[in-house]
């Protein structure tokens, strides 16, 4: 994570899980392709094309985008992520200010403009960054937890199952990026091979 953070407009890409962001980009590209195909057919007066395809992709894209946005806002509200910006109406010498986490309860973000407003407040030039001390400690604790699982000869049935167990163990406070990094660096190859099964009778 860059020390100066990232603009709010880039925060979804920076702080979403890599698999989820890749899926969002894939859906966006497919949605645009389906829309262009529909428009070309309309221009050619070909009305036999299945227009429901572009609608299905749009719905899937919108649903995932809303979920990732909601997760990012929850991390801002909890303090796992912090943000700074310029509060409109304050004197110029006030400069950049830290946005209190509780303020995100009433703020509505505009990712395209990197702004947010609500509750009589308008903030521009928003940058988002990780609360480093808290985040680093959690990831180190996660790494120790993973290593204990490895040494106990436990084998998860899938990566998603392991992530779910980790979230339960840490009260749902782990970021997707921390989980993916830890899996990549610590999980043995036997966990990553497809078709594996959890060992029966193995204590967790």
Z-matrix of the N, CA and C atoms (Angstrom, degrees):
N
C 1 1.465
C 2 1.522 1 109.80
N 3 1.318 2 117.15 1 131.69
C 4 1.446 3 120.68 2 179.55
C 5 1.526 4 110.63 3 -69.82
N 6 1.352 5 116.17 4 141.68
C 7 1.456 6 120.70 5 -175.25
C 8 1.520 7 111.46 6 -61.10
N 9 1.332 8 117.98 7 -33.39
C 10 1.453 9 120.93 8 -177.88
C 11 1.520 10 112.25 9 -85.18
N 12 1.313 11 117.78 10 3.75
C 13 1.445 12 121.04 11 179.73
C 14 1.525 13 111.53 12 74.92
N 15 1.307 14 115.48 13 -171.05
C 16 1.462 15 121.69 14 178.99
C 17 1.521 16 108.18 15 -128.52
N 18 1.335 17 117.58 16 151.85
C 19 1.468 18 119.31 17 175.20
C 20 1.531 19 110.30 18 -58.48
N 21 1.313 20 115.60 19 150.79
C 22 1.464 21 120.13 20 179.68
C 23 1.517 22 111.22 21 -53.52
N 24 1.338 23 116.46 22 -34.37
C 25 1.460 24 120.42 23 -179.70
C 26 1.514 25 114.10 24 -64.64
N 27 1.333 26 117.82 25 -19.73
C 28 1.463 27 121.88 26 179.22
C 29 1.529 28 112.36 27 -105.17
N 30 1.336 29 116.61 28 -1.40
C 31 1.464 30 120.39 29 -172.89
C 32 1.526 31 113.06 30 -66.27
N 33 1.344 32 117.71 31 -35.45
C 34 1.465 33 118.99 32 179.30
C 35 1.523 34 110.86 33 -61.13
N 36 1.326 35 116.08 34 -45.27
C 37 1.466 36 119.76 35 179.82
C 38 1.526 37 111.02 36 -66.40
N 39 1.334 38 117.23 37 -39.42
C 40 1.460 39 121.76 38 -175.36
C 41 1.524 40 112.59 39 -70.45
N 42 1.334 41 116.72 40 -38.23
C 43 1.456 42 119.85 41 -170.51
C 44 1.523 43 114.70 42 -110.67
N 45 1.325 44 118.65 43 -0.98
C 46 1.465 45 120.58 44 173.76
C 47 1.525 46 108.92 45 -80.83
N 48 1.334 47 116.55 46 158.78
C 49 1.457 48 119.59 47 174.31
C 50 1.524 49 109.51 48 -63.38
N 51 1.335 50 118.18 49 142.01
C 52 1.476 51 119.98 50 -176.63
C 53 1.527 52 113.15 51 -58.98
N 54 1.326 53 117.82 52 -36.61
C 55 1.466 54 120.20 53 179.25
C 56 1.524 55 111.11 54 -66.24
N 57 1.345 56 115.58 55 -40.56
C 58 1.462 57 119.61 56 -178.78
C 59 1.528 58 111.00 57 -69.26
N 60 1.332 59 116.82 58 -40.47
C 61 1.462 60 118.91 59 179.01
C 62 1.523 61 110.88 60 -65.84
N 63 1.340 62 116.33 61 -39.24
C 64 1.462 63 120.11 62 177.90
C 65 1.526 64 110.92 63 -62.37
N 66 1.344 65 115.97 64 -39.04
C 67 1.459 66 120.04 65 178.28
C 68 1.527 67 110.84 66 -67.39
N 69 1.332 68 117.21 67 -38.75
C 70 1.467 69 120.65 68 178.77
C 71 1.527 70 110.28 69 -63.62
N 72 1.328 71 117.00 70 -42.76
C 73 1.463 72 120.31 71 178.48
C 74 1.531 73 111.05 72 -65.62
N 75 1.335 74 116.20 73 -39.05
C 76 1.465 75 120.07 74 179.08
C 77 1.529 76 110.49 75 -63.49
N 78 1.331 77 116.28 76 -45.69
C 79 1.460 78 120.04 77 179.36
C 80 1.528 79 111.03 78 -63.69
N 81 1.335 80 116.53 79 -38.68
C 82 1.455 81 120.08 80 179.49
C 83 1.520 82 111.64 81 -63.89
N 84 1.341 83 116.43 82 -43.17
C 85 1.464 84 120.37 83 179.80
C 86 1.526 85 110.85 84 -66.15
N 87 1.335 86 116.44 85 -42.23
C 88 1.466 87 120.50 86 179.91
C 89 1.518 88 111.17 87 -66.66
N 90 1.330 89 115.86 88 -38.41
C 91 1.462 90 120.94 89 178.59
C 92 1.524 91 110.53 90 -62.83
N 93 1.331 92 117.14 91 -44.87
C 94 1.471 93 120.56 92 179.52
C 95 1.528 94 111.51 93 -64.93
N 96 1.334 95 116.07 94 -38.21
C 97 1.454 96 120.08 95 178.65
C 98 1.522 97 111.11 96 -64.67
N 99 1.344 98 116.13 97 -43.24
C 100 1.462 99 120.42 98 179.41
C 101 1.527 100 110.90 99 -65.42
N 102 1.339 101 116.38 100 -37.14
C 103 1.467 102 119.76 101 179.25
C 104 1.524 103 110.69 102 -67.23
N 105 1.336 104 116.54 103 -43.72
C 106 1.470 105 120.16 104 179.40
C 107 1.532 106 110.73 105 -63.13
N 108 1.334 107 115.74 106 -38.70
C 109 1.463 108 120.19 107 178.03
C 110 1.525 109 110.39 108 -62.37
N 111 1.327 110 115.96 109 -40.79
C 112 1.460 111 120.58 110 179.57
C 113 1.530 112 110.95 111 -65.56
N 114 1.344 113 116.56 112 -43.12
C 115 1.454 114 120.13 113 -178.56
C 116 1.531 115 111.15 114 -65.81
N 117 1.339 116 116.98 115 -38.73
C 118 1.464 117 119.91 116 177.75
C 119 1.527 118 110.85 117 -63.11
N 120 1.326 119 115.48 118 -39.86
C 121 1.463 120 119.38 119 179.42
C 122 1.526 121 111.29 120 -65.83
N 123 1.345 122 116.40 121 -39.24
C 124 1.463 123 120.42 122 179.61
C 125 1.530 124 110.18 123 -64.51
N 126 1.342 125 116.34 124 -41.99
C 127 1.463 126 120.01 125 179.30
C 128 1.527 127 111.83 126 -62.99
N 129 1.329 128 114.96 127 -30.60
C 130 1.463 129 119.70 128 178.61
C 131 1.525 130 111.54 129 -89.15
N 132 1.334 131 115.87 130 4.99
C 133 1.468 132 122.63 131 -177.92
C 134 1.530 133 111.84 132 58.51
N 135 1.318 134 114.38 133 33.97
C 136 1.461 135 120.51 134 175.49
C 137 1.524 136 107.34 135 -100.41
N 138 1.319 137 116.57 136 100.99
C 139 1.454 138 121.20 137 -175.35
C 140 1.528 139 112.47 138 -99.30
N 141 1.323 140 115.94 139 15.15
C 142 1.463 141 119.23 140 179.68
C 143 1.520 142 112.30 141 -86.58
N 144 1.338 143 117.80 142 -10.17
C 145 1.464 144 121.45 143 -177.15
C 146 1.526 145 110.45 144 -66.20
N 147 1.324 146 115.46 145 144.15
C 148 1.468 147 121.52 146 179.62
C 149 1.529 148 108.77 147 -78.20
N 150 1.323 149 116.49 148 101.61
C 151 1.455 150 120.71 149 -177.69
C 152 1.529 151 112.40 150 -77.17
N 153 1.310 152 116.77 151 -12.63
C 154 1.461 153 118.87 152 -179.04
C 155 1.530 154 111.57 153 -70.01
N 156 1.347 155 117.12 154 -19.91
C 157 1.467 156 119.85 155 -178.55
C 158 1.519 157 111.23 156 -62.89
N 159 1.332 158 116.50 157 -46.81
C 160 1.468 159 119.32 158 -179.57
C 161 1.526 160 110.81 159 -65.30
N 162 1.326 161 116.35 160 -32.58
C 163 1.476 162 119.89 161 178.69
C 164 1.526 163 110.25 162 -67.68
N 165 1.339 164 117.01 163 -40.92
C 166 1.468 165 120.35 164 179.54
C 167 1.523 166 110.98 165 -62.46
N 168 1.324 167 116.79 166 -43.82
C 169 1.466 168 119.87 167 179.52
C 170 1.528 169 110.96 168 -66.46
N 171 1.323 170 116.43 169 -39.02
C 172 1.464 171 119.95 170 178.50
C 173 1.523 172 110.58 171 -62.18
N 174 1.330 173 117.16 172 -43.73
C 175 1.473 174 120.74 173 179.81
C 176 1.524 175 111.18 174 -63.27
N 177 1.348 176 116.66 175 -42.73
C 178 1.470 177 120.39 176 179.94
C 179 1.526 178 110.26 177 -65.17
N 180 1.338 179 116.18 178 -43.13
C 181 1.464 180 120.70 179 178.93
C 182 1.530 181 110.73 180 -62.46
N 183 1.316 182 116.51 181 -46.84
C 184 1.464 183 121.16 182 -177.33
C 185 1.520 184 111.21 183 -62.87
N 186 1.331 185 116.46 184 -40.70
C 187 1.461 186 120.51 185 -178.93
C 188 1.530 187 110.91 186 -64.31
N 189 1.339 188 116.96 187 -45.54
C 190 1.465 189 120.47 188 179.85
C 191 1.528 190 110.60 189 -67.11
N 192 1.332 191 116.99 190 -41.11
C 193 1.467 192 120.99 191 178.68
C 194 1.523 193 110.72 192 -60.88
N 195 1.333 194 117.55 193 -42.46
C 196 1.471 195 121.02 194 178.56
C 197 1.523 196 110.87 195 -63.71
N 198 1.332 197 116.39 196 -40.24
C 199 1.472 198 119.29 197 -178.89
C 200 1.525 199 111.38 198 -66.57
N 201 1.331 200 117.12 199 -45.12
C 202 1.461 201 120.31 200 179.53
C 203 1.528 202 111.12 201 -64.41
N 204 1.337 203 116.36 202 -37.92
C 205 1.462 204 120.29 203 177.33
C 206 1.521 205 110.57 204 -64.20
N 207 1.339 206 116.28 205 -43.74
C 208 1.467 207 121.00 206 179.51
C 209 1.527 208 110.84 207 -62.34
N 210 1.339 209 117.22 208 -41.98
C 211 1.463 210 120.76 209 179.68
C 212 1.528 211 111.42 210 -65.01
N 213 1.340 212 116.89 211 -39.56
C 214 1.459 213 120.30 212 178.20
C 215 1.526 214 110.59 213 -63.70
N 216 1.332 215 117.20 214 -43.54
C 217 1.462 216 120.51 215 179.69
C 218 1.532 217 111.27 216 -64.72
N 219 1.316 218 117.07 217 -36.78
C 220 1.463 219 119.87 218 177.97
C 221 1.526 220 110.88 219 -64.20
N 222 1.322 221 116.88 220 -36.44
C 223 1.465 222 120.44 221 178.61
C 224 1.529 223 111.02 222 -70.62
N 225 1.328 224 116.78 223 -32.51
C 226 1.464 225 120.06 224 174.78
C 227 1.527 226 110.77 225 -69.96
N 228 1.331 227 116.52 226 -39.01
C 229 1.467 228 120.66 227 179.59
C 230 1.526 229 111.38 228 -67.47
N 231 1.345 230 116.44 229 -36.07
C 232 1.468 231 120.23 230 -177.06
C 233 1.517 232 112.59 231 -79.28
N 234 1.336 233 117.71 232 -16.72
C 235 1.454 234 120.21 233 -177.48
C 236 1.513 235 113.64 234 92.96
N 237 1.334 236 117.67 235 -2.16
C 238 1.465 237 119.86 236 176.29
C 239 1.525 238 109.73 237 -63.74
N 240 1.337 239 115.71 238 -37.14
C 241 1.455 240 121.86 239 170.91
C 242 1.519 241 107.84 240 -112.37
N 243 1.317 242 116.81 241 145.88
C 244 1.454 243 120.79 242 175.45
C 245 1.522 244 108.87 243 -123.18
N 246 1.323 245 115.51 244 161.44
C 247 1.465 246 119.59 245 -177.16
C 248 1.521 247 109.97 246 -142.51
N 249 1.329 248 114.89 247 152.84
C 250 1.455 249 121.33 248 176.07
C 251 1.531 250 108.34 249 -127.85
N 252 1.317 251 115.93 250 162.68
C 253 1.458 252 119.97 251 178.32
C 254 1.517 253 111.24 252 -177.04
N 255 1.320 254 115.71 253 179.52
C 256 1.456 255 122.65 254 177.55
C 257 1.532 256 108.33 255 -100.75
N 258 1.323 257 117.27 256 121.79
C 259 1.459 258 122.08 257 178.37
C 260 1.525 259 108.36 258 -83.92
N 261 1.325 260 116.52 259 117.07
C 262 1.464 261 120.32 260 179.19
C 263 1.525 262 109.86 261 -64.25
N 264 1.324 263 114.84 262 139.51
C 265 1.459 264 119.92 263 -179.98
C 266 1.513 265 112.53 264 99.70
N 267 1.337 266 116.92 265 -15.84
C 268 1.456 267 119.89 266 177.27
C 269 1.525 268 109.46 267 -84.90
N 270 1.322 269 117.38 268 154.95
C 271 1.472 270 119.75 269 178.90
C 272 1.521 271 111.04 270 -63.57
N 273 1.319 272 118.73 271 148.66
C 274 1.468 273 122.22 272 -176.83
C 275 1.513 274 113.12 273 -54.41
N 276 1.346 275 117.08 274 -33.69
C 277 1.458 276 119.43 275 -177.48
C 278 1.529 277 112.81 276 -69.72
N 279 1.333 278 116.44 277 -11.74
C 280 1.471 279 119.40 278 178.39
C 281 1.522 280 110.61 279 -65.68
N 282 1.338 281 116.69 280 -31.78
C 283 1.460 282 120.91 281 175.68
C 284 1.524 283 112.94 282 65.72
N 285 1.326 284 114.45 283 -153.79
C 286 1.473 285 120.77 284 -178.88
C 287 1.518 286 109.57 285 -75.73
N 288 1.323 287 115.87 286 137.17
C 289 1.469 288 121.09 287 179.83
C 290 1.521 289 110.43 288 -124.09
N 291 1.321 290 115.55 289 150.09
C 292 1.461 291 121.28 290 173.00
C 293 1.521 292 108.80 291 -73.53
N 294 1.330 293 117.06 292 133.36
C 295 1.469 294 121.58 293 178.53
C 296 1.524 295 108.38 294 -87.73
N 297 1.342 296 118.61 295 115.01
C 298 1.474 297 120.11 296 179.75
C 299 1.526 298 111.18 297 -57.02
N 300 1.326 299 116.39 298 137.68
C 301 1.473 300 120.04 299 -176.07
C 302 1.526 301 112.03 300 -58.32
N 303 1.351 302 117.16 301 -36.70
C 304 1.468 303 119.19 302 -177.76
C 305 1.523 304 112.51 303 -67.85
N 306 1.345 305 117.08 304 -18.41
C 307 1.458 306 120.28 305 -179.51
C 308 1.526 307 111.47 306 -69.07
N 309 1.341 308 116.94 307 -23.26
C 310 1.465 309 119.87 308 -179.70
C 311 1.531 310 112.15 309 -69.68
N 312 1.322 311 117.27 310 -10.15
C 313 1.466 312 119.93 311 175.06
C 314 1.527 313 110.93 312 -65.70
N 315 1.334 314 116.94 313 -29.33
C 316 1.470 315 120.09 314 -177.32
C 317 1.524 316 113.01 315 -113.15
N 318 1.335 317 118.21 316 -9.60
C 319 1.459 318 120.38 317 -178.36
C 320 1.526 319 112.18 318 -80.81
N 321 1.319 320 115.63 319 140.90
C 322 1.459 321 121.76 320 173.27
C 323 1.528 322 107.53 321 -112.29
N 324 1.331 323 118.10 322 114.83
C 325 1.461 324 119.96 323 -174.93
C 326 1.525 325 112.95 324 -80.37
N 327 1.326 326 115.44 325 148.47
C 328 1.461 327 122.88 326 168.55
C 329 1.525 328 105.56 327 -115.95
N 330 1.331 329 116.38 328 100.23
C 331 1.463 330 120.47 329 -174.08
C 332 1.533 331 110.93 330 -66.83
N 333 1.308 332 116.90 331 -35.89
C 334 1.464 333 120.11 332 -178.12
C 335 1.530 334 111.14 333 -62.22
N 336 1.337 335 116.50 334 -38.66
C 337 1.466 336 121.29 335 -177.41
C 338 1.529 337 112.85 336 -95.74
N 339 1.354 338 117.67 337 -7.93
C 340 1.477 339 122.12 338 -174.67
C 341 1.527 340 110.13 339 57.61
N 342 1.330 341 115.33 340 45.43
C 343 1.462 342 121.89 341 178.41
C 344 1.527 343 108.84 342 -130.33
N 345 1.326 344 115.43 343 170.54
C 346 1.470 345 121.09 344 174.81
C 347 1.521 346 107.82 345 -154.58
N 348 1.314 347 115.72 346 147.89
C 349 1.465 348 120.01 347 179.01
C 350 1.520 349 109.58 348 -148.63
N 351 1.330 350 115.05 349 158.06
C 352 1.455 351 120.75 350 178.89
C 353 1.514 352 110.39 351 150.30
N 354 1.332 353 115.82 352 148.85
C 355 1.461 354 119.76 353 179.40
C 356 1.514 355 113.16 354 63.57
N 357 1.352 356 116.71 355 29.75
C 358 1.449 357 120.12 356 179.70
C 359 1.516 358 114.57 357 79.99
N 360 1.338 359 116.72 358 10.05
C 361 1.466 360 122.06 359 -178.05
C 362 1.515 361 109.10 360 -118.22
N 363 1.326 362 116.64 361 139.97
C 364 1.459 363 121.69 362 173.70
C 365 1.522 364 108.36 363 -132.25
N 366 1.346 365 115.53 364 126.98
C 367 1.460 366 121.08 365 -176.18
C 368 1.523 367 108.71 366 -124.55
N 369 1.323 368 116.89 367 134.74
C 370 1.465 369 121.66 368 -179.83
C 371 1.534 370 109.23 369 -122.51
N 372 1.339 371 114.80 370 166.30
C 373 1.466 372 119.72 371 177.90
C 374 1.513 373 113.07 372 60.92
N 375 1.322 374 116.74 373 39.94
C 376 1.468 375 120.25 374 -175.16
C 377 1.533 376 110.87 375 -75.84
N 378 1.339 377 115.26 376 133.89
C 379 1.458 378 122.11 377 173.05
C 380 1.518 379 108.03 378 -124.10
N 381 1.326 380 115.92 379 144.20
C 382 1.464 381 122.18 380 -175.51
C 383 1.523 382 108.71 381 -119.11
N 384 1.327 383 115.78 382 139.95
C 385 1.459 384 119.58 383 177.94
C 386 1.524 385 109.52 384 -149.19
N 387 1.319 386 115.23 385 161.75
C 388 1.453 387 120.68 386 -179.14
C 389 1.519 388 110.72 387 -76.46
N 390 1.309 389 115.69 388 145.36
C 391 1.456 390 121.29 389 171.48
C 392 1.523 391 106.09 390 -76.56
N 393 1.313 392 116.79 391 88.24
C 394 1.460 393 122.17 392 -165.85
C 395 1.527 394 115.39 393 -53.90
N 396 1.338 395 120.28 394 -51.66
C 397 1.469 396 118.52 395 -176.82
C 398 1.521 397 112.96 396 -57.03
N 399 1.340 398 116.59 397 -44.85
C 400 1.459 399 121.21 398 -179.59
C 401 1.526 400 111.06 399 -67.28
N 402 1.329 401 116.71 400 -43.30
C 403 1.453 402 121.23 401 -176.92
C 404 1.530 403 111.65 402 -66.56
N 405 1.330 404 116.51 403 -44.17
C 406 1.463 405 120.91 404 -179.48
C 407 1.519 406 110.62 405 -62.98
N 408 1.329 407 117.63 406 -42.52
C 409 1.466 408 120.71 407 179.75
C 410 1.524 409 110.89 408 -62.28
N 411 1.327 410 116.85 409 -43.97
C 412 1.461 411 120.00 410 -179.86
C 413 1.527 412 111.09 411 -62.19
N 414 1.333 413 115.83 412 -41.77
C 415 1.464 414 118.36 413 -178.32
C 416 1.531 415 111.15 414 -67.83
N 417 1.317 416 117.45 415 -36.96
C 418 1.465 417 120.02 416 176.92
C 419 1.530 418 110.50 417 -65.47
N 420 1.338 419 116.44 418 -40.71
C 421 1.470 420 120.18 419 176.30
C 422 1.527 421 110.57 420 -62.79
N 423 1.335 422 116.32 421 -39.00
C 424 1.461 423 120.90 422 178.42
C 425 1.531 424 110.46 423 -63.91
N 426 1.325 425 117.31 424 -41.66
C 427 1.459 426 121.36 425 179.50
C 428 1.526 427 110.81 426 -61.82
N 429 1.329 428 116.79 427 -42.19
C 430 1.476 429 120.05 428 177.35
C 431 1.518 430 110.80 429 -63.33
N 432 1.322 431 116.69 430 -40.14
C 433 1.472 432 121.58 431 179.42
C 434 1.521 433 110.18 432 -62.94
N 435 1.338 434 116.79 433 -44.48
C 436 1.460 435 121.66 434 177.97
C 437 1.524 436 110.86 435 -60.04
N 438 1.325 437 116.53 436 -45.99
C 439 1.466 438 120.75 437 -178.00
C 440 1.527 439 111.36 438 -62.57
N 441 1.329 440 116.66 439 -36.93
C 442 1.472 441 120.17 440 176.56
C 443 1.521 442 110.86 441 -63.75
N 444 1.334 443 116.17 442 -39.15
C 445 1.461 444 120.25 443 177.20
C 446 1.531 445 110.84 444 -63.74
N 447 1.323 446 115.67 445 -41.83
C 448 1.467 447 120.22 446 -178.82
C 449 1.521 448 110.36 447 -64.19
N 450 1.325 449 117.49 448 -47.49
C 451 1.473 450 120.83 449 -176.89
C 452 1.528 451 112.47 450 -69.72
N 453 1.342 452 116.96 451 -20.39
C 454 1.465 453 119.31 452 178.69
C 455 1.531 454 112.19 453 -84.43
N 456 1.371 455 115.33 454 1.90
C 457 1.475 456 121.88 455 -178.79
C 458 1.524 457 113.11 456 66.02
N 459 1.308 458 116.87 457 18.49
C 460 1.461 459 120.69 458 175.04
C 461 1.524 460 109.09 459 -72.26
N 462 1.328 461 116.71 460 143.60
C 463 1.465 462 121.32 461 176.99
C 464 1.524 463 109.40 462 -132.46
N 465 1.327 464 117.92 463 118.42
C 466 1.470 465 120.23 464 178.21
C 467 1.517 466 110.79 465 -74.23
N 468 1.305 467 116.77 466 154.67
C 469 1.463 468 120.83 467 179.01
C 470 1.525 469 111.85 468 -74.07
N 471 1.347 470 117.46 469 -20.52
C 472 1.461 471 121.07 470 178.57
C 473 1.520 472 109.46 471 -164.29
N 474 1.324 473 115.45 472 165.59
C 475 1.470 474 120.37 473 176.89
C 476 1.525 475 109.79 474 -63.04
N 477 1.343 476 116.60 475 -41.04
C 478 1.462 477 120.17 476 -178.82
C 479 1.526 478 111.06 477 -63.48
N 480 1.342 479 115.90 478 -37.11
C 481 1.470 480 120.01 479 178.23
C 482 1.526 481 110.05 480 -64.49
N 483 1.318 482 116.65 481 -41.57
C 484 1.464 483 120.66 482 179.33
C 485 1.526 484 110.69 483 -64.88
N 486 1.342 485 116.13 484 -41.77
C 487 1.461 486 119.65 485 178.86
C 488 1.530 487 110.69 486 -62.52
N 489 1.327 488 115.86 487 -41.38
C 490 1.467 489 119.99 488 -179.67
C 491 1.524 490 110.47 489 -63.46
N 492 1.329 491 116.80 490 -41.31
C 493 1.464 492 120.71 491 178.74
C 494 1.530 493 110.71 492 -64.41
N 495 1.324 494 115.83 493 -40.61
C 496 1.463 495 119.80 494 179.39
C 497 1.525 496 110.88 495 -63.97
N 498 1.327 497 116.90 496 -41.65
C 499 1.464 498 120.03 497 179.78
C 500 1.531 499 110.50 498 -62.90
N 501 1.326 500 116.74 499 -39.55
C 502 1.468 501 119.97 500 177.36
C 503 1.525 502 110.19 501 -63.87
N 504 1.335 503 115.90 502 -44.06
C 505 1.469 504 120.77 503 -178.24
C 506 1.528 505 112.16 504 -63.82
N 507 1.347 506 116.37 505 -30.91
C 508 1.463 507 120.31 506 -177.14
C 509 1.528 508 112.64 507 -109.37
N 510 1.304 509 116.54 508 20.15
C 511 1.459 510 120.28 509 174.46
C 512 1.501 511 114.93 510 67.49
N 513 1.361 512 116.99 511 26.33
C 514 1.453 513 121.01 512 177.70
C 515 1.517 514 114.32 513 70.32
N 516 1.346 515 117.48 514 22.27
C 517 1.464 516 120.87 515 -174.77
C 518 1.524 517 113.73 516 -103.30
N 519 1.330 518 118.21 517 10.39
C 520 1.464 519 121.21 518 -177.36
C 521 1.522 520 111.09 519 -91.92
N 522 1.332 521 116.16 520 142.18
C 523 1.456 522 119.96 521 176.51
C 524 1.528 523 109.71 522 -83.33
N 525 1.336 524 115.84 523 152.99
C 526 1.459 525 120.31 524 178.21
C 527 1.522 526 110.67 525 -62.16
N 528 1.318 527 117.49 526 -36.33
C 529 1.461 528 119.98 527 -179.59
C 530 1.527 529 111.13 528 -65.56
N 531 1.325 530 117.49 529 -40.18
C 532 1.470 531 120.68 530 178.22
C 533 1.528 532 110.28 531 -63.57
N 534 1.322 533 116.99 532 -40.64
C 535 1.463 534 121.25 533 178.94
C 536 1.526 535 111.07 534 -64.18
N 537 1.323 536 116.43 535 -46.17
C 538 1.470 537 119.95 536 -179.81
C 539 1.525 538 111.37 537 -64.88
N 540 1.338 539 117.76 538 -41.14
C 541 1.475 540 120.58 539 178.87
C 542 1.516 541 110.67 540 -63.20
N 543 1.329 542 116.12 541 -44.34
C 544 1.462 543 119.81 542 -177.99
C 545 1.522 544 111.10 543 -66.59
N 546 1.325 545 116.76 544 -41.56
C 547 1.463 546 120.94 545 177.15
C 548 1.530 547 110.45 546 -59.52
N 549 1.314 548 116.25 547 -47.04
C 550 1.464 549 121.12 548 -178.10
C 551 1.517 550 111.77 549 -62.40
N 552 1.335 551 118.11 550 -40.28
C 553 1.457 552 122.24 551 -172.85
C 554 1.523 553 114.40 552 -88.13
N 555 1.329 554 117.62 553 -25.85
C 556 1.467 555 119.71 554 -171.55
C 557 1.520 556 113.57 555 -117.90
N 558 1.331 557 118.18 556 -35.44
C 559 1.469 558 119.82 557 -176.79
C 560 1.528 559 110.22 558 -60.16
N 561 1.340 560 118.42 559 129.98
C 562 1.474 561 120.49 560 178.06
C 563 1.522 562 111.00 561 -69.00
N 564 1.327 563 115.64 562 161.69
C 565 1.466 564 120.52 563 -177.81
C 566 1.526 565 111.52 564 -61.69
N 567 1.334 566 117.11 565 -30.02
C 568 1.466 567 119.89 566 -179.70
C 569 1.523 568 111.66 567 -63.60
N 570 1.350 569 117.75 568 -26.98
C 571 1.454 570 121.32 569 177.02
C 572 1.526 571 111.17 570 -75.73
N 573 1.313 572 116.37 571 -28.29
C 574 1.465 573 121.10 572 -172.50
C 575 1.515 574 113.47 573 -88.63
N 576 1.336 575 117.10 574 -13.94
C 577 1.462 576 119.54 575 -179.58
C 578 1.521 577 110.30 576 -71.34
N 579 1.328 578 118.68 577 137.42
C 580 1.472 579 121.00 578 -179.93
C 581 1.520 580 111.37 579 -68.94
N 582 1.317 581 115.42 580 151.51
C 583 1.451 582 120.99 581 174.41
C 584 1.510 583 115.07 582 83.46
N 585 1.346 584 117.07 583 8.02
C 586 1.459 585 118.64 584 -179.50
C 587 1.526 586 109.77 585 -74.61
N 588 1.312 587 116.40 586 160.64
C 589 1.457 588 122.68 587 177.97
C 590 1.523 589 108.85 588 -127.23
N 591 1.319 590 115.76 589 147.91
C 592 1.450 591 119.09 590 176.84
C 593 1.522 592 109.02 591 -68.45
N 594 1.334 593 116.39 592 142.14
C 595 1.455 594 120.07 593 179.92
C 596 1.526 595 109.57 594 -74.97
N 597 1.292 596 116.09 595 130.23
C 598 1.455 597 120.33 596 -178.50
C 599 1.526 598 109.69 597 -74.69
N 600 1.331 599 114.10 598 145.98
C 601 1.443 600 118.75 599 175.77
C 602 1.519 601 113.05 600 78.99
N 603 1.317 602 118.40 601 -1.48
C 604 1.454 603 121.65 602 -178.34
C 605 1.525 604 108.56 603 -83.83
N 606 1.295 605 116.51 604 127.03
C 607 1.449 606 119.77 605 179.91
C 608 1.513 607 109.63 606 -75.47
N 609 1.316 608 115.65 607 144.74
C 610 1.449 609 120.26 608 176.83
C 611 1.498 610 109.10 609 -95.24
